[in-house]
Structure formats: structure tokens, C-alpha cells
Amino acid sequence: MPDISLTMIVVLCVAALAAGWIDAVVGGGGLLLLPVLLLGLPAGTPAAYALGTNKAVAIVGTSGAAVTYARKAPVDVWLAVRIGVAAVAGSSAGAFLAAGMSTEVLKPLIMVVLLGVAAFVILRPAFGTAPATGPATRRQILAAIGLAGLGIGFYDGLIGPGTGTFLVLALTAVLHLDLVTASATAKIVNCCTNAGALAMFAWQGTVLWRLAALMALFNLAGGMLGAHTALKKGSGFVRVVLLTVVFALVANIAYDQWLA
């Protein structure tokens, strides 16, 4: 465990709780959790430790949310697993390359990701509101495996924040799912991407396991609560939460990067 104050540990645990809730509702809990870890770990800590610890925390909350969704949402588990297998390969490759990345590189990249997500959600207000159109075709399944599995899986291992959101957007666009079903499917896929990336970070020795175990308990609680909230409230509520969090984080990271 690095030398972190009790106040910062409390902040990290609260962030893990909120990130679990956000990730279950619409994906992208890492957009909150990773920046907090980057800010909260002692100065000079390599960015790979924040990335690895983030994965160890996120896989617990994502798994809890996936189980909650699977009990109540119409999820094609076999399809999600096939996409997830490809995602393991993609995320492992991304995590292997992530070890040499610095915090100063990560923060601007995270800002670009945040702004891209916000722009898409604002410009497409009706996205994901229609019900699923029926079973996916072979072409749609292959496209989902390539884009959501290999492509977004690679991004998840390399950087991570926004993966859940990107999975929801990709699955909704490619497979024509509604947002709730896409969120449920994304959680299963995201479990696989987290597992692949975490295995690589663990092999490289860049996971703070004791800190991750504590934060994971809060992330699990937030993930299960968030899944229940999304199922109950629907896509309109999800959209408001996503935009609120995105703009708050953009402001925070911009201040830390250029004004602090």
C-alpha cells in the first residue's frame, strides 16, 4: 500500500462507489475512477499502477452489475461471451503497451474521450430509445466482435476510461439494441476486457492489491445499485447522468492539467 492519507483513501472509496453506479447505469465508470486514482496516488507513481489498480477494482463492480442485469434484462449471454472472448485478446494487447505510458499523456487523451462521448450523446438524443429489432445477423455479429470486442477491448487495456460507454454505443449501433439491453450486454463484455487487462497488469506487477480490495467493495455496491437504477429509470435518466459526469470531469482534468 503506498503512503496515502486517510482522507484520500475515503475519497478513493467514495469515487469507487460512484464509479460503480455510473458504470452500471451507462458505462464509463473509469472516467471518474481513473482520474481520481491518478490524482490520489503519491506524486511520482507510474501511471501503470493507477491503470492496474483501476482494473482490479472495476472487474468486481462490473461483475456484480452483469449478474444483476442478467437476472432481469433480455441478454443474449452467448453473443456477449463471443464478443467478450475477442475483447480479452484486445485488452491484453492494449495493457501490454500501456506500461510505458505517462500520466501527462493519459490526461489529455481522457479529455478527448470525454468530449467525444458528450458530443455524441447531445447530437443524438433519440439514440438507443427504440426497442431491439430482432435477432442479430451474422454480419452484425462479426461487426460487433471486431468493433466492440477487438477494437474497444484494445482501447480498454491501453487507456480504459469510457470503455463501458463505448461498448453501449457500439452494441446499440451495430446490433440495434435498446440502451438497457445494450448496457446489460456491455457489462458481460466489459467483464472480459477487464479480466484480460488485469491479467496483464498483474503479470507486470502494477496492481496495488490492498488498496484495490478496499475500493472494490464500494465499487461492487455501486455497480449492483446502478444496475437496479438503470432498469427502473430508463434511458432518459441515464443520458442526464452521463452528461453531468462527463462535463464535471472535463473541467476537473483541464484545471489539473493546465491551471493548477
C-alpha positions, -999 to 999 in steps of 0.1 A, spaced: 0 0 0 15 34 -10 17 62 15 -19 77 11 -36 98 38 -69 85 54 -87 114 38 -76 104 3 -85 67 10 -120 79 19 -122 99 -13 -110 69 -34 -136 47 -18 -164 72 -24 -152 76 -60 -152 38 -64 -188 37 -51 -199 64 -75 -179 49 -104 -196 15 -99 -230 31 -100 -222 52 -131 -206 22 -149 -237 1 -143 -261 28 -155 -244 37 -187 -208 25 -186 -177 47 -182 -172 45 -145 -135 46 -153 -140 82 -165 -144 90 -128 -123 64 -111 -91 66 -131 -86 104 -129 -92 102 -91 -66 74 -89 -41 95 -110 -47 124 -86 -48 104 -54 -17 82 -57 16 97 -44 35 120 -68 58 101 -90 38 69 -90 39 55 -125 6 57 -144 6 19 -149 -2 15 -112 -33 36 -115 -44 17 -146 -38 -17 -130 -55 -9 -97 -84 6 -116 -89 -27 -134 -87 -47 -102 -115 -25 -87 -136 -23 -119 -139 -60 -126 -156 -66 -92 -183 -39 -98 -188 -48 -134 -193 -85 -125 -219 -75 -99 -238 -53 -124 -236 -81 -150 -253 -106 -127 -279 -81 -117 -287 -72 -153 -287 -109 -164 -315 -117 -140 -339 -90 -153 -329 -79 -188 -332 -99 -221 -295 -105 -226 -281 -129 -253 -253 -143 -230 -237 -165 -257 -234 -135 -280 -219 -114 -252 -194 -141 -244 -183 -144 -280 -177 -106 -282 -160 -109 -248 -135 -135 -259 -123 -112 -286 -122 -84 -261 -99 -104 -238 -73 -106 -267 -77 -69 -275 -75 -57 -239 -44 -79 -231 -26 -63 -261 -36 -28 -250 -25 -34 -214 9 -47 -226 15 -14 -244 1 7 -216 30 1 -192 52 28 -208 25 55 -209 29 85 -186 2 104 -167 9 135 -188 -1 115 -219 -31 100 -203 -49 131 -191 -53 149 -225 -64 116 -240 -91 111 -213 -103 147 -220 -107 139 -257 -126 108 -249 -149 126 -226 -157 154 -250 -163 129 -278 -188 109 -257 -206 142 -247 -209 154 -283 -223 121 -295 -250 119 -267 -260 156 -272 -263 153 -310 -282 120 -310 -309 125 -283 -330 96 -297 -302 71 -298 -310 38 -281 -346 46 -274 -362 22 -299 -366 -15 -288 -344 -42 -303 -353 -51 -339 -348 -89 -336 -320 -115 -337 -287 -102 -349 -275 -113 -384 -241 -130 -390 -227 -98 -404 -238 -78 -374 -223 -103 -350 -190 -102 -368 -190 -64 -369 -197 -64 -331 -169 -89 -324 -145 -67 -344 -155 -33 -331 -168 -40 -296 -145 -69 -290 -111 -64 -305 -113 -26 -311 -128 -14 -278 -111 -42 -259 -77 -29 -271 -87 7 -260 -98 -7 -226 -64 -23 -220 -44 7 -233 -64 36 -216 -97 23 -202 -120 52 -192 -152 52 -212 -150 16 -223 -184 7 -209 -199 37 -226 -182 29 -259 -195 -7 -257 -230 5 -251 -228 29 -281 -212 3 -303 -237 -25 -294 -266 -2 -298 -254 10 -332 -243 -24 -346 -268 -48 -331 -297 -23 -330 -303 -29 -292 -321 -5 -269 -299 12 -243 -309 -10 -214 -302 -43 -233 -270 -28 -247 -259 -19 -211 -266 -54 -199 -247 -69 -228 -218 -45 -224 -214 -55 -187 -207 -91 -197 -182 -80 -224 -166 -55 -201 -160 -82 -175 -139 -100 -202 -120 -68 -212 -113 -61 -175 -101 -97 -170 -77 -96 -199 -62 -63 -190 -60 -72 -153 -41 -104 -160 -15 -84 -180 -12 -57 -153 -9 -84 -126 18 -101 -146 37 -68 -148 33 -62 -111 14 -29 -114 -16 -36 -92 -19 -21 -57 -39 -51 -44 -47 -40 -8 -60 -6 -20 -79 -23 -48 -95 -48 -25 -109 -20 -3 -121 1 -32 -136 -30 -49 -161 -35 -20 -175 0 -26 -174 -4 -64 -194 -37 -61 -221 -20 -41 -223 9 -65 -225 -15 -95 -254 -35 -82 -273 -4 -72 -266 12 -105 -280 -18 -124 -312 -16 -104 -315 21 -111 -310 18 -149 -336 -10 -151 -361 12 -132 -354 47 -146 -347 40 -183 -326 58 -209 -336 94 -203 -322 93 -168 -291 76 -180 -285 104 -205 -287 131 -179 -263 113 -155 -238 107 -183 -236 143 -194 -234 157 -159 -205 134 -150 -187 140 -183 -187 178 -181 -177 178 -145 -147 156 -152 -136 176 -182 -135 207 -160 -116 189 -133 -89 174 -156 -85 206 -175 -79 225 -143 -54 200 -130 -36 198 -164 -32 235 -172 -43 257 -143 -32 240 -111 
